[in-house]
């Protein structure tokens, strides 16, 4: 009998922060991304924290990725792996109550658990194993001779294609499937599942979730709010 599956984004969905950001911060703090990297990251982050414009977070994220990738040629894999260990040790238990409970519940029901994330594959793998996921995919930066070649595969570029490959690989059933994400990059995988959930969605995902009538779940402090569509209106439960 085919197993049902549940697919989760990681950053901002399971983990309360962004693992990709965390490892870049540690690399910059250790001076491994160049002399000005830490200051550049700080300036970009403050534009977002000050909410200077609606796309401030996206701008900060793009700056962070650019700073990391421009220094990739000078990073040793041993140094990178050391920062991976530190990030996982720091953040592995900093997770949302709602998604932690959902993972536990679906695991107990025999669901095949999948993690698909734009964060580094090394981070996703460590975290997925910690929470006993069955398969996972993150962004791969190709390793070469103790460093990085510059070649990459971005898992979040087309999450539906990645998910379809996993479904086919393991012969999974989409009936009763779940998907949980927090941003527009998760939309394609949420469209595949029977039970899509927009969790703490950004503006783009929020609008798409409303247009499709998907449940929206908000976790704030120690309260979880579930908003369901009913008669063309959303009702807080």
N, C-alpha and C positions, 0 to 999 in steps of 0.2 A: 504494500500500500504506500502510495506517495506521501511524503511528509509535507505538512504545511510549513510555511516560512514566515519570518518577520525580519524586516530590514530596517536598520537604524543608521542615521547619521551619527557622528560622534561629537564634534565640537559644537557646543551650545545646545546640544540635544541630550546626550548622556552626560558628558563632562560640562561643568559650569563655566568653563573658559575655553579658549582655543589652543589646542595642543601645538599646532603649527607655530602660533605666535609665541607660545611659551619657550619652545626650543630655540627660536631665533633670538629671543630676548637673552637667553642664557649664553648663546654664542657671541652675541654682541657685547654682553657684559664681561665676557672673558677675553675680549679684544680679538676675536677670531674672524670678525667680519670687516676689519679695517678701523682706522682711528676715529672716523666720524660717524660710524654706524649707529652707535648708541644714542648720540645726540639727534641724528636724523629720525630715528625711531620715536624718540621722545616728542619731537616737534609734530610729527604726523599723528601720534596718538593724542596729543592735546587738541589738535583740530577736531578730532572725533569727540573727545570728552567734553569739549566746549560746545558741541553740537553746532558748529559754524555753518553747516549746510546739510541738506537731507542725505547726501551721498558721502558724508564725512567718514563713516566706517569703511565703506568700500575703498575710498581713497587711502585711508590708513592701511588697509589690508594690501592694496596694490603696492604701496611703498615698501611694506615689510617684505613682500615676496621679491620685489626687485632688489632690495638690499641684500637679501639672502642669496639669490641666484647670481648676482654680480660678483659675489665673493666665493662662490662654490668651488672654483678652481684651486683656491688656496686652503680649503678645509680638508683636514685629514679625517678619514673615516673613524679612526680611533678616538679623535677629539669629538666628533659628532656623536658617536655611540655613548660616550661619557655623558654628554648633555641629555641624550635620550633617557638614560638611566635616571638622571636627576629629575627630569620632568615627570616621568612615570611615578617615581617615588613620591613626588610632591602632589600630583594631581589625581592619582588613580582612585582615591576615595572621595574626591570633591565632585560628586555627581548629584543629579536631580533625583528627588524622591520619587516622582511620578515615573520616570523612565526606568529607574532602578527596579521599582515594583513591577513594571510591565515586563521587563526582561526576565525577572524571576518567575512571574506567573506563566509567561509563554514557554519558558524553558521547562517548567514543571508539566506543561500540557504536551510536551513533545515537539514543539516547534523547532525548526532548523533556524538558528539565529545568524544573521548576516550583518556585518558592519561595512559600510562604504563611506569613505571620508576623503576629503581633499588634503588632510594632514599626511605627514610622512608615513610611509608604509611601516617603518620600524616602530613608530609610536602606536599606530593602529593595531599592529600585530600584538604588541605587549599588552595593550589594554584589552583587546578582544580575548586573548588567552586568560587574562585575569578574571574576566566576567563569563568565561566559558562559552564564547561564541563558537559557532561551527566553521565559519569561513569569514574572510575579511579582505578588503582591498583598500589600499591607500595610494598616495602619490609616490611613485618610484623615481628616485634620482639614481641613475646607473653608477655603480661603483667600478673603479678601475685603478689597479696598482696602488692601493692604499688611499685613494682619493676619489673624486667624482669626475666622470667624463663630460658632464654637461647635458647628456641626454636624459629625458624624463618622460614619464607617463603620468598624466593627471587624471586621477580616478573620478574627480568631481566634474570633469568636463562633459561627460555623458553617463550619468549614473544608471539610466535605464538600460543602456547597452551592457554595462558591467553586470547589472542584476540579471539580465536575460541570459548572459553567459553562465552565471552561477546556477540559475534555475535549470538550464539545460545540462550542465555538468553533473548535477546531483539528482536530476529527475524529480524536481520538487513540484508540488501542486500549488497553484495560485489561489485555489478555493480557500476562503477564510484567512487569507494572508493579511499581514499588517505592515505598515510602513510609517516611520516617524522621522520628520525632518523639521528644520527651522528656517530655511532660506530658499530662494528661487532655484538654486542648483539641485534641490531635492525634488522639485516638481515632477520631473520625468519618471523618477522611481515611484513616487506617490501615485501617479496615474496608473501604474501597473497593478497595484494591490487592491484587494477588496475593502480594506479598512485603512484608509490614509488618515494620518493625524498630523495636523500642523501644530507643532509644539513651540511655544514662545516665538511665533513667527515674526520675521522682519516684515516690513511694509509690503514688499512685493509678494511674498508667500501669503500673507494675510488676505490681500485682495484676490489672489487666485483661489485660495481656500473658500472664501465667501462665494465666489462665482460658481464653484463646483458643489457647494453645500457640504464641504468637509468639516468634521469636528475640529475645533480649535481648543487647545489646552494651554493654559497659562499657569506657571508655577512662580509664585512671588512670596519671598520669605518662607513661611511654613504653611502656606495655603495653596491648594491646587484648584483652579477654576476651569471647568469644562464648559465650552460654549458650543451648543448644537443648533443646527439649522432646523427651523420648523415653520411651515407656511410662509416661506420667504423672509423669515426673521430669525435672528440668532437669539437664543435663550440661554442665560447664564444658569448653570446647574451646580 
